[in-house]
Amino acid sequence: MRSVAQLADSLGGLTGKRVLVRSDLNVPLDGETITDDGRIRASVSTIEDLRARGAKVIVMAHLGRPKGEPEDRYSLAPAGRRLGELLGCEVVLASDTVGEAATAAVEAMDDGDVVLLENVRFNPGETSKDDAERGGFADRLAALGDAFVSDGFGVVHRKQASVYDVAQRLPNAAGGLVLDEIEVLRRLTEDPDRPYAVVLGGSKVSDKLGVIDSLLTKADTLLVGGGMVFTFLKAQGHEVGSSLLEEDQLDAVRGYLRQAEEAGVQIVLPSDVVVAAELKADSAATVVAAQEMPADQIGLDIGPDSSRHFAEVLGGAHTVFWNGPMGVFEIAAFAAGTKAVAQALTEIDGLSVVGGGDSAAAVRKLGFDDDQFGHISTGGGASLEYLEGKTLPGIDVLTP
């Protein structure tokens, strides 16, 4: 992949050039209030680089999952305002993606200006499975620019118009965010500094099957928490009460347990769990042994003994990848396990990687700063697919 500097060299500089940038501004909102601006902050560096080179920067992004038509609740207006604050300049929001408003906003640009196109998913061509429909939308996007920079790592695993097809139509490069993400993931998959520990949580085993399968041949230790752990405990024959359980994955989990034993990979499961009768903020929480869960309770976090043990195991690692919270961290009574893992990652003597998604949201909600970790990914799904060994269309399409 070419860098922005290499793209600039190939074009004789970027001054006056219209550069389409695919950023990831898909941030959580409470009404119009952004509750975590991490992805926007991560997007700033590449945009600043392009502005410093005299480019006219046209940002493409999405928010949420609209159904191919405008919806006020998915407008990028809040993200555009925050982006402007971080850049210290006006970010003009075009009220459409490739219509009259977008065309007029681009035509009015001076060197160093920033225009944000409205949510690209307001156009059905963005996510269409039909190559012709998707390509038609990409043609109209590409007509707005002279070059393309891919800087939205959270979407590079999607074969979508603003990610994949535009890159085929314009001179292209990877932004600094994407280059950094790929370099970190390369370090996790190619000769990682050992011991190498992987922490997996979140709700479903089925979401992590591919990455478990891949990392069992690479990691030294796999620590499992979150809702997915109850499928592991059930596979070992234990009662899990009314906890999250994927019955159809029990055989797969049993296979992973056997595979890990044969490969000499240690799978660490919690020895105790925090349970309650219901998933409610005011539910009475108690701690029970993981092998002795009451049938009428639901597991909502790893317990204090498990938290201490997980932290101890992680303390001996030189490379750690973490994806998925250990419990329902949004509720204080069930956040201690996630906080213990996050704290342990801040103390790693080596590379600590928070794998995006809910894990990234959790560390910020629990009071940690981004710079306490080696790397916080902006793309949970993309990170997992890379670690699974899958091809990422938005990376594969970029000029070598």
N, C-alpha and C positions, 0 to 999 in steps of 0.2 A: 504494500500500500504506500502511496505517496503521502508525504506530509504536506501541510499548507505551504511551507517554505519551498518544497520541491514543485508544487503546483504553480506557485508564483514564478519560479525560475522558468518553468516550461512555457508560461504565458507572457514572459517579458515583464513581469510585475503585475500587481493587482489594482493599481491606481485606476479608478474610474470603472473597474470591472464590476458587473453585477454578480454577486456570489450567493447562490442559494445554499443555505445551511439547514440540514435536517437536525434539529435539536430535540431533546426530550424535555418537554415542559409539562408532562403529565403528573401534576402534583395533586395531593389531596386537598379538598376544599370543604369548609363548613360555611355554606352559603357562598359568599364571595371572599371569605377569609382563607388564606392559604395556611394550612396547619403544619406543613413541612416543605420548606423551599429548597431542600437539598439539591434536587435535580436542576432547578433554575441556577443556583449558585455554581453548580458544576459546569453549566453551559457557558458561563461568562467568559472564561479564558480564551476560548477559540474565537468568539465574537470580537473580543478586544483585540486579538491578534490581527484579524481581518480588517478591523477599523484602522488599526495603526498602519496597515499596508495600503490604506486609501481605498479600500473596497467599499462598494455599496452592498450592505449586508441584508439579505432577504431571508428571514427565518421562517421555516416550515415546522409545524409541530401539531400534536393532537392532544386532546384531553378527554378521558373517559371513552365510552363506547356508544356514541350516537349512531343512529341507523341510516347513515348516508344522507342526512338532511340536517339543516340548522336546528339546534336546540339551545335556548338561552342558558340553561344550566351548564352546558359544556363549552361556553364561550371562553376563548383564551384571554379575555380582557384582564382578569386578575393577574394572570401570569405575565402579561405584557407590562402591566404597571410595575410589578416587582422586578422584572428584568430591567426596565428603565431605571429604577432606583439603584440597582446594583451596578449598572453600566455608567450611571451618572449622565445620562443623555435621554432625549425623548425617543421612545419606541412607538412608531406610528402603527396602529392596528388597522389593517385593511378589513373591511366588514365582510369580505368574501375571500375565496381562495384563488380563483383564476378569472374572476369576472371584472367588471368595470372598476370597482373599488381597488382591487389589487393592481390592475394595470395603471390606474391613475397614481396610486401611491408610489409605485416603482418609477414611473416616469418623472415624478417630482423629486426624486432623491438626488442629494449631493454626495460627494465622496465622504465616506465615514458615517453616513446615515444608516439607521436600522429601521426596517419595516418588518412587522410580524404579520404573516398571512393568518386569517382566521382558520380555525380547526380544520385540518385537511380531511378529517373523517366526516365532515359535513358534505363531502362529495362521495357518491357511491363508488367512483372509480378508484379511490384510495385503497380500499380493502377488497376489491372485486377479485374473484378467482378467475374471471375471464381475462385473458391476456390482452385482448383488443380493447376492452373497456378500461382496464387499468392503464394500458399504454396510451389511450386517448387522453386521459387525465394527466399522465406524465408529460405528454407533448405540450400541453398547455402550461404546466408548471415550468418546464424547461425553457419555454419561450420567454419567460420572465428573466432568465439569467444567462450569464456567459460561462459559468463554472459551478461546480457542485462540491460541497464539503459535507461528508457524513460525520455527524458528531452526536447522534442520538443512540448511544449504545443500547439503551433499553428497548429499541425496536429493530436492531440489526438482524434478529432472528425471524423477522417478518418479511415476506416477499410482497411488499406494498409499493405503491406508485412513488411516494416521496422518499422511499428508502432504497428501493431496488431499481425501478425503471428509469427514474431521472438520472441515476448514475450512468446508465447506458447511453444517455443522450448528450451528456456534457463532459468536458474535461473534469476529472474528479480527484479527490484526495480524502484522506481520513483526518478528522480533526484531532486535536491533542487529547481530548477526553477518550475517544475511541482507541487511539494508539496506546494510551496509558492502561486502559482496561485490558486490551489484548496482551500487553506485556505482563501484567500481573497474572492473568490466567495462564499464560505460557509458563510462568514460574511455578504455578501449581500443578502443571501436568508434565513438564519436562524436567526431570532430575530435581525435584524439590529438596530443599535443605531439611534433613531429617533430625529428629522424629517429626513425622507429618501427621497431624490430627485433623479430622473432619467432624464438625458438629452439625447435625441435621435435626431440624424440628419442623414446626408447622403442623397443619392438620392432617394431611393425607400422605400415606406411603406411596400411593399411586402417582403422586406428583413428583416423587423422587426416585422412582424405580431405575430410570436410566442412569442417573448420577451415582446411585448406590452400586449398580452393576459395574460402572466404570471405575469408581474410586476404590472398590475392594481390591483392585489390582495395583493401586498406587499408594494408598494411605497405609500408615502403620496402625492407626486407631480410629475407630468410628464411634462417636458418642451420639446417642439418639434420645431426643426428648420431644416435647410437644404432643399434639394429639396423635401423631403417627406412632408413638411408642406403644400405644395400647394394642396395636395390631401385633407388634413384636412380643409383648407380654402374653397376649392370647395365644400366639403361635407356640409359646413355651408351655401352654396349658394353664395359665393363671386366669383368675376371675378379673374382669375389668369393669364390672358394673355397667353403668349407662354411658361410659366414656365413648369417644369417637372410635369406631371400629370398622375396618374394611374386611369383611368376611372373605371376599373374593381374592384378597391378597395374602391370605394366610400361607398358602403353599409357596408362594414366591418368597415370603419372608423366611420360612423354614429353609428354603434353598439358600438364601443369603447367609443365614446363620451357619449352615454346613460349609458353604464356600469360604466364609471367613475363617472358620476353624482350620480348614485344610490349607489355607494360604498363610496362616499365622497372623492374621489381622484380628486385633482385639475389638470386639463390639461391646461398648459400655452402655448398659441400660440403667435407669434409675433404680436405686434400692428402696426409695420411699417416694410417695407422691402426695400432693395436696389435693384433697377432695372436698366436695360439697354436694348438697342435695340437688342444687340447681345452679345454672350459670347466671348468677345475679350478683350485683355489686354488694348487696347486703346479706348474701348467703353466709352461713357459719362455715368457716373453713377449718378442716382438721388434717393432720398428717397421719398417714398409715403406711405400713410396709407395702411395697409394690406388689408383693406376692399375696397380700391379704386384703385386697380391696373389697369393701362391702358391696353387695349386689345392687343396693339402691343408691349408690353414690356415683358421681362423675369426676374423673380425674382432670384437674385444671392447671397443674404445674408440677414440675419435679420438686421433691421435698428438700429440706435443709441439708440432710446428710448427702443426698445426691449432688446438690449444688456444691458442697465442699469437695466432694470426690471429683466431680467434673473439673473444678478449678485446679485441683491438684494434678490431674492428668494433663490438662492444658499447660500448666506451668512448666512441664518438662518438654514441651514441643518447641520446635524452631520454625515450623510452618503450620498455620491454622487457617482453615476455611470454614466459615460458619454461615449456614443458610437456614433460617426458620427459628422463630422464638420457642422457648421451652415451655411456655404456658400462655394463658390469656393475659398478656402483659398490660393490656389497656385497663385492667382492674387491679388496683394496688395489692389486694390479697393474693393475687395469682401472678405477680410480676417478679418475685424474688429470684426464681431460677434463671430467668432471662437476664436479669441484672447481674447475677453472679457470673454467668458466662461472658457477658460484655466486659465486666471488670477484669476477668482473667485474660481476655484478649488484649486489654490495654497494657498488660504486664509481660507480654510475650517477648522473649529475646530472639527476635527474628521477624518473619513476615506474618502479620495478622490481617485477614481479609474478611470483611463483612459482606456477604453475598447479596446485597440489595434487597428490594421488596420489603416485607414486614420486618426483617432483621434491621435494616437501615432505619426504618421508622421507629423501631423499638429503642435503639441506642440513643436516638435524639430525644424521644419522649422521656426516657429514663435519666436524662441529664448529662449524657456524655457528649464530648466535642468530637467532631470528625477527625481532628488531628491527633486524637489519642489512639487511633488505629492506623495500621499500615496502609489500608485502602478500604474505602467503602464503595462498593459497586453501585452504579446507577441502574443496573439492569438485572434483576433477579432471574427472570426467565432466560435471558440471553446468556447469563453466566452459567446457569445449569446446563443449557444445551451445548455450550462450548465444552464444559467439563465432561459431558456425555460423549464427546467426539463428533457431534453433529456439525454439518456445514451450516454456517450462518449466511443466508443469502445476501444480506446487506454488507457483509465483509467480502464475500467471494466475488462480488461484482466490481469491487474497486480495482483500479489500475495498479498492477504490481509495481 
